[in-house]
Amino acid sequence: MDRRSFLVLLLAGCADPTPNLLPAVSPLPAAPTPQSPAPVVSPTQSGDPGFDGWARDFYGRAVKAGLPSELLDRELAGLVSDPRVLTLDSRQPEFAKPFGDYIKGVISDDRIAIGQRKRAELASVITDIETRYGVSADVVMGVWAVETGFGAVMGSFDVVRCMATLAADGRRRQFAEDQLMAALKIIGSGEFPRSQLYGSWAGAMGQTQFIPTTFLSTAVDEDGDGKRDIWGSSADALASAANLLAKGGWVRGQTWAHEVTVPDGFDYSLTEGPRETPDWWARLGVVRADGLPWITADQTAKCMLIAPTGATGPKFLLLPNHFVIRKYNNATTYALGVGLLADRFGGAGPLIQAWPYEIPLSLADRITAQQALAALGFDPGEADGVIGVNTRSALRAWQKARGMIADGYLSMQMVGLLKAEVPTAGPPPAPPVAQPVQPVG
Ligand code: CA
């Protein structure tokens, strides 16, 4: 729709238009009655045309979705974009944190001690989580620890403003508008006021970091005061997280992963590959690193083998519950960190195989490796510096073709070998940076 017919529609839809703010459009042609009266001027009036234009359009969509105009008038009035959110959304760290360093950072002695103490304090909630939701309470505690340091760091961003900023920016408009509408629904229902809806810049709220849509669908009142207070009640936050994992398909009674060992000469191209039972893996010599047998409930689980830091690091068989933890954050690092921390809360010892020393790879190293793989005919997907499943799969195929251990782990050595094969790979060199002039005096 062009701008003029949009205005006409707006005019026709307004029961009480404010004609003095409108350009003369006369005579009014017949137009179908729109379903949603949207304001002719932006409800925000921030002075930023992009933001105000989005807010005006959003208003119409929100009314159509059933949100009352009084609520929208009140909550959108005076809203301005938050530049911190756009900065945080666009940041791309120059160096990726090595996998083992991330996990070691998650599993500190301090955190283990706090978790074990909190576990004792919240005994009745823990029991309820395990009986009612059928979820590992240790894993829920692990989520709580990793998300907010047991509720200590919940974020202090105004979620309504953050989501409006992201929506207006457009890169993640559908996600942000869905979250904004859900946040407004929470406010409109009277369950919590806007001042309570604070969280991370990305919209995650409370002690277990629920985005607004997840709050609406999944948060629960565990302590029985009639409010789903994921900010002020650890019981509510933990039970809500348990509910999320239960809805995500948590298999009651099964664990989430076990550290395993593989025999010499093992075919590492099986990592991130087939999902098979522990018995199937045992026939290939893949056994629990602690030497213990699998519990009955785990014996039917279809497990995936991973070696996240390659052949020299720890290996794991991931059970389906690992992938349920990823409902929170779809990263192997995250789910492995939460799960290993949970194991320590439950009294398990440290890993048997230590994490190897890893040299951090720069963005340029990672893009170079991807471009070299592509040039050699091993498709890593987009050369974006993100080492995902496609890149690791391409790397395994290249390693296998060169007679190397096909563990799909991009080490500095592999970057060097790839660059030697394709000397032209890599991003163009950055332009020289002008040296800042030192003030004199
Ligand atoms: Ca409550």
Boltz pocket constraint, residues with backbone or C-beta under 6 A from the ligand:
constraints:
  - pocket:
      binder: B
      contacts: [[A, 220], [A, 221], [A, 222], [A, 223], [A, 224], [A, 225], [A, 226], [A, 227], [A, 228], [A, 229], [A, 233], [A, 236]]
      max_distance: 6.0
